Structure formats: structure tokens, C-alpha cells
């Protein structure tokens, strides 16, 4: 399955405004890491000039993405689109917190 | 153990006073939990050693992962969530990569690199604004320590304690160490740090291991193998206790144990006075697991289900589902007995770090707490109310609002309760539409205007700890004025009596769920004042039931009447001590 990987490597960028009240604290961070880690694609989360791996709980926790913050998520790899679709569901549902 | 030349053996007792957080007496040898970080030895490695160091790290990661999973499987489900986060820290990509590049770049042994990488992350976390995220630094440290343990191969941990009755001595214990404590081997716990609400205290009390915390520097004074006496009831630790003290303590412990067994036999007998007056004896709990103790103690339900634990321990806001699961479990197991769930009572001495409560209040007990906090956070409040309402369909559930000081608060809380009901209707979740609502009477103003509140609630429950503190203007934590904290002060007795009488006039019952209810010496007084329900800590159930069963209501009323005209709160206390001595001397032996 990996032989075709390089052919349809895609890079997708989506932007979100964080809507859950307490921002990306430990539980949302853990959900994001668990989701991103299911995919081969590299997932990066950017807030302003800060960039961290979407597969790193330490990075996400130190990024301080609080409610109202604008963030960009970049996924790059064969399954980038699926990865972002699943991550988008987390954001749409405010990480199932409310 | 190494032989010590006789002239260097320190002699004589040394007494430490701290905060007793789990009652009971233990005598045993100290086990000093070493701090692993202190034992990291720095080594330079050659280029050829790099792969070996990396392999050591990988092996340690695998071992640590297995250990965390094993602990997670065995531990209390209430705390298992901590370890989910630990596993993610352990497998964090950038963290692992930093250790690898550190080994290669700095040519140092993995222990040193790991320690520094972990310290770096902890420092970045320490700079985060969110207080609750900052506290996660402890978890990073916990995980780093585990990896260090595994790198060191065989190192001494709490799991290595083999001698039963060992007293664990430490500066502090991490959450994962606390849950791995083996009751068969650990006889007592003494810590430099800690508070009664700390995790260690909760776990020790639940396991019934005598524990004293807040001893400042005991871990520096004690050496492994020293003999220690721990009195968790008095908050006392004695280093090298004399034979006399040991004998006396053991005799006391044995006799108390005998009485406890005797009182345990009251479990299935009714909470009824000699002259046939039946009072409801229920229990205070804070975790679903506590239901075991409620049933074992023969309580008739739960008069106070504290819900702060869910907000304080998990560090994440508990979801509606999590709370529902907890409330449902308790309600179902105790059905048809009543379960009174108190809505969130945060603030004062109980803080929550995951909400935007980042400022320090200069007077937290009078500040933004309990119902005031919930009314200002309607989303959070509704989430909890929905969870409680959903549990009301599977058991006998009531709701209790804490810290009510006027009618408006009850009315506003009920409006939010109605919204919660509407939301459940829309979602199609069933609930009991007639679920009863009560008010905690712990602000003196509420006791004085109880007649205004009574038509709007189904019961009152008096929280004596706060009522006493607010009425007498006493901060219990301030040792200079703590002596003024007097439950038998006439002002308190009048407020209690007023609340009960007004309740009865309006056809509603009044209970007491504060500390006064758990003091068996006060049982006759409260009965005499006309109380309908006593909700006590699980460990006091049998004593209070014994006190109820040994007194007659007529005698209790007579003495309570005397108390209401007494000029001295000390006299009142002595009066009830004398009464207890006469009718139930075994109780005095247990509490004194």
C-alpha cells in the first residue's frame, strides 16, 4: 500500500476558531493527539508563529490555544484529507464537552 | 541493614505534629521513599555508546508503558484517567526525539538527558497561563521518574516493601504512587507536604491506612528502619517511641478495635432511641465506590453526595455522561434509599483549577463559591443538573443547593433546573419531573430567614462546619482563633433549633450533614433539638447509631432544653460528655 504514497501526497490547510470554553486543555489535546496519530499524514497545528505537532500532547498543551484563538491545521501525506476530516469533527463538536 | 555503632544511635522520642488525615494507630519501621532524581549520575559517553544508550531508553519506555497499563488496570476507575495522559506523555514524539538528539549531541548518558528534557517541558508548562495546565507538570515529572526507575533497573520503590506494617515516609507521594500502595504491607503514611483534601489523604482514608501529612521536614529527620508510631486520629508521629508509649498505644488500638467490632453489630438494627423515636441515619459520600461503606455501616441512604471530587480530581471538566454514570451507579445501588446530591460546592477551601478562576480571593469563604459560582456559570450548572435529573429515574434522588443565603438564589437555581429539564425533554432523556429540591442551611442569614425559604424547598440540611465558621466569625484554619470554634455556642444551637422548628411548621424535614452530625457526643443534643435526619461520615455511622440507640428522646429533649438556656458553651459540651459517659461509655473510649 505504500508504493503509491508519494504519488498522491497532498497538503491540506484548514483554519478554525476554538469554540470550546476552556480551550485546548488536556482532554481535548489528548483527543486531538489520539485522532491525529491514527493517520500517516504529518499533522501540524499553528497558532500565530507557534507550530507544534498535532501528534504531541506536550506541544499542544504548551501552545495555549484558548477559547476564541485562531489556529491553522496543516496535514500532509496520503491520508491528509481523512485526517483533517476527522479532526474537523472534533472541532465542530467542541471536543464533545458541551 | 548496616550495623550502626551503638554510640551513634540517637535515643529519645521525637514527636512531630501534623494534620491527621486518616485515623488509626500504626507502629512500624520507616521506609524512606528516596527521590529518584537525586540519584541521577552524569556520565560522558563515546560515539560508539550512543546506540546502546538509545536502546536502553527504548527498553525503559516499553517497561514503563507496561507498568502504567498494569497500574491503570488495577486501580480505582475514578483515577484511571490520570494514566491515559501519562501514556500520551510517554509516547510523545517530540519528547522522545529530544532525548535521542540529546544523547547524540551532548554525549551524555540517557538519565541525564531525560531529566533535562523533562525539566525543559515542565518549565514550558510552568509558563502557561492556565493554572490547571501548569499543574500537569507534576504528571510529566511522574512519568519521567518512572522511566528513570526503569533505567536504573532494580531500584527501591513502594512496590519493594515486603515487611507488613511498614510506615512510608516521603516528602510527597505522586498520584500513581499513592494508588499503588499495598494495604497488606503499608501500615501508615507520613508526609512532609499535603492537606486533608489531597489525593493521598483521600486514598489513605479509603484504604483505612493511618496517615499524617503536613509534617514539614519529617522525611529529613527519619531514616529507613527507624521505628515510628503514627496516630492518624491525633495527627501525631513519634520517632523512636518508648516502650511505654508503644504499649499504651497498642492497648488503646486493641481496645478500640474491640469496641468497633461490637458497634459493627448494630449495622442492621434501626436508628431508634430507647423510647422508640426513629431518626434517619444516612451517610456522606464523595465517590460511587463509597457506597460499599454506606451499606457496610448500615446507613439508610446518602444525605450528602459531594460532587466536587469529579471537578477537582480529573482536572478536566466532568462531562454530563461521566457525572450521570456516577450518580446513576449510586442511586441504583442504594435504591429505594434516598440519595441527596449536592450541586457543585467549589470555592472556599476547595479550588478548581480548570475553570477561569485564576485569581486569588482575599476572603474565599465569603467569595465566589458554591451556588454563587454555579449561578454565574449556568452552562456548567445545567450540565450537572441534567446528569442528576437523568439519575433520578433509576433511584430515589434529590437535589441540594449549597450555601443558599436568600430566596432569590433558590428561585434562580430552580429556573436553571427547569431549563435543564426542558433540554432533557428535547433530547428524549427520561427523568423524574417531581425530583425534590432542598437547601443547605450554612449561612446564618439562611437560618434566620428559613421561614421565607421553606415554602420553596422540600427539605433543609444544615451544614454545621460553615454555619459555625460564619456565625462565630472563626477561621478554623487559623490556629490562634481555632479555640473559638464551638459547635455548642448558644448562637449555633438557636440557629439549628430555629431552622428545625420552621421546617416542621412548614411540613418539611431538617437534617444535619456537617461535622457536628458525625460527633456522637452531639447526637443526643441534635435529637433533643428535634432533628429528623443525621448524615454522617461513613466511619462514624456505627458510633452515631450506638449513641441514638442508647438515649431516650425525652432525656435528650430535657438536656437540649437546658443547653438552650446555658450561658457557657463549655458547660454544654461537658453536659453531653457526661451524658455519653453515663449512657455509652464505649463511645468516649473511641473518640478520646
Boltz contact constraints between the chains, C-beta under 6 A:
constraints:
  - contact:
      token1: [A, 25]
      token2: [B, 133]
      max_distance: 6.0
  - contact:
      token1: [A, 26]
      token2: [B, 85]
      max_distance: 6.0
  - contact:
      token1: [A, 27]
      token2: [B, 316]
      max_distance: 6.0
  - contact:
      token1: [A, 30]
      token2: [B, 88]
      max_distance: 6.0
  - contact:
      token1: [A, 33]
      token2: [B, 88]
      max_distance: 6.0
  - contact:
      token1: [A, 53]
      token2: [B, 93]
      max_distance: 6.0
  - contact:
      token1: [A, 55]
      token2: [B, 93]
      max_distance: 6.0
  - contact:
      token1: [A, 56]
      token2: [B, 92]
      max_distance: 6.0
  - contact:
      token1: [A, 56]
      token2: [B, 93]
      max_distance: 6.0
  - contact:
      token1: [A, 56]
      token2: [B, 94]
      max_distance: 6.0
  - contact:
      token1: [A, 57]
      token2: [B, 88]
      max_distance: 6.0
  - contact:
      token1: [A, 57]
      token2: [B, 92]
      max_distance: 6.0
  - contact:
      token1: [A, 58]
      token2: [B, 92]
      max_distance: 6.0
  - contact:
      token1: [A, 58]
      token2: [B, 95]
      max_distance: 6.0
  - contact:
      token1: [A, 58]
      token2: [B, 121]
      max_distance: 6.0
  - contact:
      token1: [A, 59]
      token2: [B, 94]
      max_distance: 6.0
  - contact:
      token1: [A, 61]
      token2: [B, 133]
      max_distance: 6.0
  - contact:
      token1: [A, 62]
      token2: [B, 124]
      max_distance: 6.0
  - contact:
      token1: [A, 64]
      token2: [B, 128]
      max_distance: 6.0
